[in-house]
Amino acid sequence: MSENPARPYAVEVEPGQTYWWCRCGRSQSQPFCDGSHKGTAFTPEKYQTPATRIVWFCGCKQSRTAPLCDGSHKKL
């Protein structure tokens, strides 16, 4: 992906779907897990929503409200 990985990712999420947010930063399919964490201490974080909406997934991996962005990337 050509996007800056420290920036958040806008994603339309839907109820009934499970989204696995990458915590390790190694995934080639950011912001979602592709299994690249295997062999590390990291595990992906499950995210589900009750309604269809656009959310901003954290790209810098520093958010205190992970998996969603809290603006921490602006301080890096």
Short mmCIF file of the C-alpha atoms (twelve columns), coordinates in Angstrom:
data_MODEL
# 
_entry.id   MODEL 
# 
loop_
_atom_site.group_PDB 
_atom_site.id 
_atom_site.type_symbol 
_atom_site.label_atom_id 
_atom_site.label_alt_id 
_atom_site.label_comp_id 
_atom_site.label_asym_id 
_atom_site.label_seq_id 
_atom_site.Cartn_x 
_atom_site.Cartn_y 
_atom_site.Cartn_z 
_atom_site.pdbx_PDB_model_num 
ATOM 1  C CA . MET A 1  0.000   0.000   0.000  1 
ATOM 2  C CA . SER A 2  1.310   3.449   -0.821 1 
ATOM 3  C CA . GLU A 3  -0.379  5.087   2.183  1 
ATOM 4  C CA . ASN A 4  1.740   6.362   5.067  1 
ATOM 5  C CA . PRO A 5  1.396   3.585   7.681  1 
ATOM 6  C CA . ALA A 6  1.338   6.071   10.552 1 
ATOM 7  C CA . ARG A 7  -1.891  7.613   9.263  1 
ATOM 8  C CA . PRO A 8  -5.332  6.180   10.086 1 
ATOM 9  C CA . TYR A 9  -7.272  4.071   7.590  1 
ATOM 10 C CA . ALA A 10 -10.907 4.950   6.803  1 
ATOM 11 C CA . VAL A 11 -12.903 1.742   6.417  1 
ATOM 12 C CA . GLU A 12 -16.630 1.183   5.980  1 
ATOM 13 C CA . VAL A 13 -17.538 -1.554  8.453  1 
ATOM 14 C CA . GLU A 14 -20.714 -3.603  8.523  1 
ATOM 15 C CA . PRO A 15 -22.611 -5.417  11.280 1 
ATOM 16 C CA . GLY A 16 -22.159 -9.182  11.283 1 
ATOM 17 C CA . GLN A 17 -18.583 -8.883  9.990  1 
ATOM 18 C CA . THR A 18 -15.463 -9.474  12.073 1 
ATOM 19 C CA . TYR A 19 -12.418 -7.314  11.388 1 
ATOM 20 C CA . TRP A 20 -8.973  -8.305  12.691 1 
ATOM 21 C CA . TRP A 21 -6.812  -5.220  13.224 1 
ATOM 22 C CA . CYS A 22 -3.054  -5.711  12.870 1 
ATOM 23 C CA . ARG A 23 -1.158  -4.849  16.071 1 
ATOM 24 C CA . CYS A 24 2.337   -5.780  14.919 1 
ATOM 25 C CA . GLY A 25 2.651   -3.447  11.923 1 
ATOM 26 C CA . ARG A 26 4.046   -6.210  9.679  1 
ATOM 27 C CA . SER A 27 0.872   -6.958  7.711  1 
ATOM 28 C CA . GLN A 28 0.911   -6.223  3.993  1 
ATOM 29 C CA . SER A 29 -2.869  -5.685  4.141  1 
ATOM 30 C CA . GLN A 30 -2.945  -2.853  6.690  1 
ATOM 31 C CA . PRO A 31 -4.851  -2.066  8.779  1 
ATOM 32 C CA . PHE A 32 -5.879  -5.702  8.894  1 
ATOM 33 C CA . CYS A 33 -3.985  -8.797  9.947  1 
ATOM 34 C CA . ASP A 34 -2.506  -11.129 7.330  1 
ATOM 35 C CA . GLY A 35 -0.789  -13.480 9.800  1 
ATOM 36 C CA . SER A 36 2.607   -11.753 9.648  1 
ATOM 37 C CA . HIS A 37 2.690   -11.567 13.460 1 
ATOM 38 C CA . LYS A 38 3.304   -15.314 13.742 1 
ATOM 39 C CA . GLY A 39 6.434   -15.914 15.788 1 
ATOM 40 C CA . THR A 40 6.096   -12.587 17.628 1 
ATOM 41 C CA . ALA A 41 4.413   -11.611 20.891 1 
ATOM 42 C CA . PHE A 42 1.674   -9.755  18.952 1 
ATOM 43 C CA . THR A 43 -1.853  -10.932 18.230 1 
ATOM 44 C CA . PRO A 44 -4.515  -9.185  16.145 1 
ATOM 45 C CA . GLU A 45 -7.427  -7.378  17.788 1 
ATOM 46 C CA . LYS A 46 -11.006 -8.308  16.966 1 
ATOM 47 C CA . TYR A 47 -13.395 -5.502  15.974 1 
ATOM 48 C CA . GLN A 48 -17.142 -5.685  15.333 1 
ATOM 49 C CA . THR A 49 -19.762 -2.968  14.927 1 
ATOM 50 C CA . PRO A 50 -23.527 -2.824  15.501 1 
ATOM 51 C CA . ALA A 51 -24.117 -0.571  12.454 1 
ATOM 52 C CA . THR A 52 -22.753 0.147   8.998  1 
ATOM 53 C CA . ARG A 53 -20.483 3.174   9.274  1 
ATOM 54 C CA . ILE A 54 -17.050 4.500   8.460  1 
ATOM 55 C CA . VAL A 55 -14.435 4.125   11.188 1 
ATOM 56 C CA . TRP A 56 -10.784 5.162   11.290 1 
ATOM 57 C CA . PHE A 57 -8.473  2.263   12.152 1 
ATOM 58 C CA . CYS A 58 -5.162  3.238   13.754 1 
ATOM 59 C CA . GLY A 59 -2.133  3.008   11.464 1 
ATOM 60 C CA . CYS A 60 0.595   4.090   13.901 1 
ATOM 61 C CA . LYS A 61 -0.193  1.340   16.447 1 
ATOM 62 C CA . GLN A 62 0.062   3.875   19.315 1 
ATOM 63 C CA . SER A 63 -3.651  4.653   19.824 1 
ATOM 64 C CA . ARG A 64 -5.018  4.425   23.362 1 
ATOM 65 C CA . THR A 65 -8.390  3.553   21.809 1 
ATOM 66 C CA . ALA A 66 -7.105  0.749   19.572 1 
ATOM 67 C CA . PRO A 67 -8.068  -0.477  17.128 1 
ATOM 68 C CA . LEU A 68 -9.538  2.936   16.362 1 
ATOM 69 C CA . CYS A 69 -7.483  6.086   15.863 1 
ATOM 70 C CA . ASP A 70 -7.248  8.624   18.697 1 
ATOM 71 C CA . GLY A 71 -4.895  11.036  16.901 1 
ATOM 72 C CA . SER A 72 -1.687  9.658   18.431 1 
ATOM 73 C CA . HIS A 73 -0.035  9.663   14.975 1 
ATOM 74 C CA . LYS A 74 0.008   13.467  15.121 1 
ATOM 75 C CA . LYS A 75 2.489   13.295  18.032 1 
ATOM 76 C CA . LEU A 76 4.982   10.972  16.340 1 
# 
